[in-house]
Amino acid sequence: MKTIYVVGLGPGEPQSVTLQGLAALQQAKRVYARTKHHPGLRILHHYRIPYKALDIFYEKGCTFSETYRNIARYVLRAACRFGEVAYAVPGSPSCAEKTVQLIRKQAGRYGITCRILPAVSFLEAVAAELQLPQLTALHVADALQPESLLACPEKYKVIIQAYNRQVASTVKLQLLSLYSPAHPVTAIRGAGLKRGKKVATIPLYAMDRLPFIDHLTTFCLPPRQKHGLHDLLQVMRKLRGKGGCPWDREQDHRSLRPYLLEEAYEVLGALEKGDMDEVCEELGDLLLQVVFHSEIAAEEGHFTFYDVVAGITEKLIRRHPHVFAGAKAENVVAVLRNWQQLKKAEKKERRSLFTLETFLPALLRAQKLQRQAASVGFDWPDITGAWDKLQEELKELNDAYKNDGEARIEEELGDLLFAVVNVARFLQVDAEQALAASTQKFFNRLRFVEEKARAEGGEMSSFPLAKLDEWWECAKKHESG
């Protein structure tokens, strides 16, 4: 029977190998070790168990992914040839061992039984040496998978496979986008070993300067913050649960609608001011609304917050084939065109690519519809056509004002505003934000004139227009000065 026994060598000392693992190593027809650079292999020497280390694949492989695939393929072929083989890996087979994952995934195709023999992982040794909390409070990150380094900042982060100073430097640069340069980092070499163990705590900026970094070194960072997304969800469940907050428990999707809109506008206001602390706070308030609606939906059996996250993640991957699936999109226009086609394919019951979201304010609605039309090529070749259309609509409005009634004037004014939005799109200006900025500017000048009038002992209405215009010009100069 073709069988692969995957044996963990433990965190370091040969005594960490279990009796079950030792028996498998002794009875296997062939024994392979992922790397020769692990002190646990001394147990094979002690019992005179012949083995072959597979470090040659590290020397030949261009990437770690390629190396791991080649090692897994080699072990699988050995099992096909010799029947029973043992594959020894550092630590535990179930903890951060990519080759083991590949072997387990592919074994069935070859008719091979893959038996994972439990072992003590490096994680237990590191946690014991550094007196870390329970394992559920830890997040293991692979130095060779940068996307994992920034996850779970509310947990202790344990970083593996930063096996030299160059890799540690790459890890440091990634971490500095989330952690402060002074954030403490503890490096431990040889966790679980009786001799040769080294421990040092340094600031993050010096992480790659330690002289003893090698394949037995693990880095640990304490939490960056107290709470994470899981805590937010727990708080919301408690607020909505029995004995929670009466106000929160009474809310439903309809009653929360004004708050959702309000929080979105407050985010826009904070962005307009450029106050990043306020932006952070307001984004939190907006996130609360997403969590609130998700929790209500979960209570009603519709969906959970995790479904929301999974849905948008899958959508982003699906709608960016030029990033995730090897498709090509040379420019933004091509991206938008592909986006619309993918949306149509996703919702086959929808006969049209175009939607008119009447719940949006009119200006935003016009912008979105124009973008949809442009994404399928229904657009002016350049801004010249949009300028000409703007002039045409302005003339038609003027004609309507001179010759027609209110209904025609309203229609032509709407056409003019729609043409203005089109010009703004070509100029890459958000019409909504542009109008908001101009309204704010008008408000500031108006308040300036009002204060001037009051300083002169009266209200604006008590002064002639010429005087108000004079103060208005002063307001403009005050802005530029």
C-alpha positions, 0 to 999 in steps of 0.5 A: 500500500502506498503511504506517506508518513509525514513526521514532525521533528518538533521545535528543535531538541531530538527528544521532541520527536514523538514515539509514533513519529520515531516508529514511522521513521524506522519502518519506512522504506525511504526517509526524506527530510525537507531540509538538513538544517534542523537539529531534530535530525540528530535523532535519525543519526542516533538511531542510524536511520538513513535519510535524504535531505531535499535542500537541492530543490532550494538551490535549483528553484527560482521561487519558494512556490516552485521549490515547494511544488518540486519537493511535494512532487518528489515525495509523491513519486517516491511513495509511488515507487517504494510504497511506504516512505516517511517525510520529516519536516521541522516542527509540526506537519500541521503548522505552516508547512506548505509542502505538506499541504501540497502533498495532502492535496495531491496524494489521492490522485496517485492512490497514496494514503497520507498520514499526518503524525502529530508533533510539537510545533515551534509555536508551543516552544516560542509561546513557552519561551516568551511567556505568550498568552494562549495560542488563540491570541496569536497570529502566525505570519509567513515572512515569505507571504507578505500579504499575511504580515499585516493581518490581525494587529490586535493579536501577538504576531509570530513571524516564521521563515525570516531566515536571514537579514535580507528577508527580515529587512523585507518583513520590516518594511512591510510591517512599518506600514502598520506598526510604528518604528519603535514598536517592540520586536522580540527575536528568538533563535532556537526556541526549545533548544537547551543550547544555542538559544538566543533572545533579544528585544529590539525596536522594529526599525532595527529588526534586520540588524541582529547578527544571529538571524537564521532558519531557527529564528522566529520574530514576535510582535505584541499587539498594535491595538486592543480591539479588532473586527471580531471585537466590534462584532461581539460588541454589536451582538451584545448591544442587540442581545438580551440585556443589551441597549434598549435603543439598539435593540429597537432599530431595524433596517428602515429606522437606521437609513437616516444614520447610514446617509448621515455617516457617509456625508460626515466621512465626506466632510472630514475628507474635505477638511483633510483632518485625518484623525476625523476621517478615521473616526468617521469611517469607524462610524460608517463601518458601525452602520455596515455592522449594524445592518449585517447583524440585523440581517443575521438575526433575521436569517438573511446573511451575516457580516462574513457573507458581506465580506466574502461577497465583496472580496469575491466580486473584486477578484472576479471583476479584476481579471487583469489583476487576478486571472491573467487578462489584459486591460491597457488603460482605465477605459478598458477596465471600466468597459470590462467591469460593465460587461462582467456586471451584465454577465453576473446578473443575467436576468438584467437585460440592460447594462444601465441602471438608474438609481433614483435613490441617489441625488440627481447630480450623482445619478447623472455622473454614474449614468454618464460613466456607464454610457462611456464604458460601452463607447457611447461618448464624445471622442474628446472634450470638444463635443462636450464643450459644444454641447454645453454651449448648445444647451446654454443657448437653448435655455436662453431661447426658452427664457425669452420665448417659452413658458416655465416648463420648457425653461425647467427642461432646458435648465436640466439639459444644461446641468446634465451637459455641465456634468459631462464636461466635468467628467471629461475634465476628471472633476467630480461635479458633486464635490465641485458644487459642494466646494463652490457652495462652501465658498459662497457661504464663507463669503456671505458670512464675511459680508454679514459680519462686516454689516454687523460691525457697521451696526446693521444687518445686510438688508439695511445696506445698499447692494453697492456696499454689499458688493464692496464687502464681497470683493473684500471677502474674495481678497481675504481668501486669496490673502 
